[in-house]
Amino acid sequence: MSTKDSSAETGSAGGSGNKASGQPERESGKTEAAETKAGRGRYSEMQSAVRFPIHLPISVKSKSGESRSETQNISANGVLFQVVDSDMPVGSMIDFTISLPAAIVGAEADVRLDCKGRVVRNFEESGRHGVGVVIDEYRFDRR
């Protein structure tokens, strides 16, 4: 039987969140094009974050169901992992949990990192499917 730590830490990553409205409605395609270009710039910044080749258990929930895998690398902005089911198109939202082993984090029990994110990369390489996800929200859950 496990209980959740009532002082679970939460956060937001990747610079996403609610944007203040207050802006007039778009009247030209130029504004949209500029925002799209700026969005690509942010993705490049996210990609440039230092990646750590850490292999940790990950449980992924998407529209196609739930699966278990292992992370390939993790950065401050996201995670890359392999999947059996490649039905996670770019732009789709997923929930996932990364298990941080107790011995590594200096705890008595494993720590769960519960995340919400968006698929930003989906590829096939050597017969394996990989998915890159930006972390939009996260929460540490100490059992």
C-alpha positions as CSV (number, residue, x, y, z in Angstrom):
1,M,0.0,0.0,0.0
2,S,1.5,3.3,-0.9
3,T,0.4,6.8,-0.1
4,K,1.1,10.0,-2.0
5,D,3.2,12.7,-0.4
6,S,0.9,15.6,0.2
7,S,3.8,17.9,-0.4
8,A,4.3,16.8,-4.0
9,E,6.3,19.3,-6.0
10,T,4.8,20.6,-9.3
11,G,6.1,22.6,-12.1
12,S,6.0,23.7,-15.6
13,A,8.7,23.2,-18.3
14,G,9.4,24.3,-21.8
15,G,8.0,27.8,-21.3
16,S,4.5,26.8,-22.1
17,G,1.4,27.8,-20.2
18,N,-1.5,30.2,-20.5
19,K,-0.7,33.3,-22.5
20,A,-2.2,36.6,-21.5
21,S,-5.0,37.4,-23.9
22,G,-5.3,41.1,-24.1
23,Q,-4.1,41.1,-27.7
24,P,-6.4,42.1,-30.6
25,E,-7.6,39.3,-32.9
26,R,-5.3,38.5,-35.7
27,E,-6.0,40.4,-38.9
28,S,-3.2,39.3,-41.1
29,G,-1.4,36.1,-42.1
30,K,1.9,37.9,-41.5
31,T,1.4,37.8,-37.7
32,E,0.6,34.1,-37.8
33,A,3.7,33.4,-40.0
34,A,5.9,35.4,-37.6
35,E,4.5,33.4,-34.7
36,T,5.1,30.1,-36.5
37,K,8.7,31.1,-37.2
38,A,9.2,32.2,-33.6
39,G,7.7,28.8,-32.5
40,R,10.4,27.0,-34.6
41,G,13.0,29.1,-32.8
42,R,11.7,27.9,-29.4
43,Y,11.8,24.3,-30.6
44,S,15.4,24.8,-31.7
45,E,16.2,26.2,-28.2
46,M,14.5,23.2,-26.6
47,Q,16.5,20.9,-28.8
48,S,19.7,22.6,-27.8
49,A,19.3,21.7,-24.1
50,V,21.9,19.3,-22.8
51,R,20.7,15.8,-23.2
52,F,21.6,13.1,-20.6
53,P,21.7,9.5,-21.8
54,I,19.6,8.1,-18.9
55,H,17.7,4.9,-19.2
56,L,14.8,4.9,-16.8
57,P,11.5,3.0,-16.8
58,I,8.7,5.1,-18.3
59,S,4.9,4.4,-18.5
60,V,3.1,6.2,-21.3
61,K,-0.6,6.9,-21.7
62,S,-1.8,8.2,-25.0
63,K,-5.0,7.9,-27.1
64,S,-3.8,4.6,-28.4
65,G,-3.5,3.1,-24.9
66,E,-0.9,2.6,-22.2
67,S,2.6,1.2,-22.8
68,R,5.8,0.7,-20.9
69,S,9.2,1.6,-22.3
70,E,12.6,3.0,-21.3
71,T,13.9,6.6,-21.7
72,Q,16.8,7.0,-24.2
73,N,17.7,10.5,-23.0
74,I,16.3,13.3,-20.9
75,S,16.9,17.1,-21.0
76,A,15.5,20.0,-19.0
77,N,12.8,20.4,-21.6
78,G,11.8,16.9,-22.6
79,V,12.4,13.2,-23.0
80,L,13.1,10.7,-25.9
81,F,11.9,7.1,-25.6
82,Q,11.2,4.2,-27.9
83,V,7.7,2.8,-28.4
84,V,6.2,-0.3,-29.9
85,D,3.1,1.5,-31.1
86,S,4.0,4.5,-33.2
87,D,0.5,6.0,-33.1
88,M,1.7,9.1,-31.3
89,P,1.6,11.8,-34.0
90,V,3.4,15.1,-33.6
91,G,1.2,17.5,-31.7
92,S,-0.6,14.9,-29.7
93,M,-0.8,15.2,-25.9
94,I,0.4,12.4,-23.7
95,D,0.7,11.6,-20.0
96,F,3.7,9.7,-18.8
97,T,5.5,8.7,-15.6
98,I,9.2,8.2,-15.2
99,S,10.4,6.1,-12.3
100,L,13.4,7.5,-10.5
101,P,15.1,4.7,-8.5
102,A,15.4,5.2,-4.8
103,A,19.2,4.5,-4.8
104,I,19.8,7.2,-7.3
105,V,17.7,9.9,-5.7
106,G,18.7,9.1,-2.2
107,A,15.2,8.1,-1.0
108,E,13.8,5.1,0.8
109,A,11.4,4.4,-2.2
110,D,11.3,5.1,-5.9
111,V,10.2,8.6,-6.8
112,R,7.6,9.0,-9.6
113,L,7.9,11.9,-12.0
114,D,4.3,12.4,-13.4
115,C,4.4,14.5,-16.6
116,K,2.1,15.9,-19.2
117,G,3.6,16.7,-22.6
118,R,3.3,17.0,-26.3
119,V,4.9,14.9,-29.0
120,V,7.3,17.0,-31.0
121,R,9.2,14.3,-32.8
122,N,8.1,10.8,-34.1
123,F,10.6,8.8,-36.1
124,E,11.6,5.3,-37.1
125,E,15.2,4.2,-37.1
126,S,16.6,0.7,-37.6
127,G,13.1,-0.8,-37.2
128,R,12.4,1.0,-33.9
129,H,10.0,3.8,-33.3
130,G,11.2,6.8,-31.3
131,V,9.2,9.6,-29.8
132,G,10.4,13.0,-28.5
133,V,8.2,14.8,-26.1
134,V,8.3,18.3,-24.6
135,I,7.4,18.3,-20.9
136,D,4.6,20.9,-20.3
137,E,3.8,20.0,-16.7
138,Y,5.4,17.7,-14.1
139,R,4.9,16.6,-10.5
140,F,7.2,14.6,-8.2
141,D,5.3,12.0,-6.3
142,R,7.1,10.4,-3.4
143,R,5.5,7.1,-2.5
